[in-house]
Amino acid sequence: MLIETRVDGLTVLVLGAGAQAARLERRYAAAGALVRTASMPDDVTPALLDGVALVVVAFTPAEVSAEWDLTLAGVARTHLLSREPEAPAGQVTLVGGGPGADDLLTLAAVRALATADVILFDRLAPTDHLADLAPGAELIDVGKRPGHHPLGQTEIESLMIERARAGQRVVRLKGGDPFVFGRGAEELGSARAAGVSARVVPGISAAIAVPAAAGIPVTYREVSHHFTVISGHHPLSGDEHAHLTRALTLGGTVVVLMGVGTLPHLLAGLLRAGLARQTPVAAIERGYTPDQASTLSTVGEAVAEATLAGISSPAVIVLGNVVRIGGRADLPGT
């Protein structure tokens, strides 16, 4: 439910009990109203109605008893009455939050956040203004970071399903795109296996967006006509190093997500597999934030001189000749 009428500073009375009443109470309070509640007809007294600008009915006509019917008839003679539609059954929406900036959320993502009852958000999701984007929603941090693992993956999925089964609209907010190293497919499968309605709102992947923020295209005419996206969460094997070296040698681009911790191992492995030492490499830290920073080097220099040793997560690593396209002239050979 989206509240489009301005109610900030007004007193709103919510009639009814249960999940729908609680949902409406949260939403009107988040919209700035002074909320009063009445769960039973006897609770609706002249004192409670005094100063009320809007009375909201939080139950369906089928749930109206004779007592409520009489009470509503009396209230309608003196107050503006709003009948809210019945809340839909609980569902899960997997939302890709993009590379981290609020203005890179899709319209579908913004709508899902605005109507959410509970949001389970990750560390790299856009959270600076989440309370404004999701008025009245319960915000639960489930993001994993070094030394901080509030919930394991199984627990996250269980909580997601439990809340949806209770009739809540659950948003699972993730950085980038849910299906790019985001375990979104696992969560979608778990929800559907549990009989819970679930859908996916794609997000802008950091693999493409963050290099673009530094002026680096992942493809470029006559320079690179294909790109490979890999996870650097775990060290790669010798065969994987050889595969990436061949891709780069053939004029491709390699983009590494979550690869700060394993970067020395990656670059050393690529050199062992025969990659040219002068191959350009860039690290873009904290893309689309005021603290965004780019470090440019070559694979050989990065290993020998540790020019990339000081970068910190989150960062996206780009290897290939497209790095030279970024409008910079501080690389050997440019």
Buried (B, 14 or more C-beta within 10 A) or exposed (E): BEBEEEBEEBBBBBBBBEBBBBBBBBBBBBBBBBBBBBBEBEEBEEEEBEEBBBBBBBBBEEBBEEEBEEBBEEBEEEBEBBBBEEBEEBBBBBBBBBBBBBEBBBEBBBBBBBBBBBBBBBBBBBBEEBEEBBBBBBBBBBBBEEEEEEBEBEEBBBBBBBBBBEBBBBBBBBBBBBBBBBBBEBBBEBBEEBEBBBEBBBBBBBBBBBBBBBBBBBBBEEBBEEBBBBEBEEBBEEEBBBBBBEBBEEBBBBBBBBBBEBBBBBBBBBBEBEBEBEBBBBBBBBBBBEEBBBBBBBBBBBBEEEBBEEBEBBBBBBBBBBBBBBEBEEBEEE
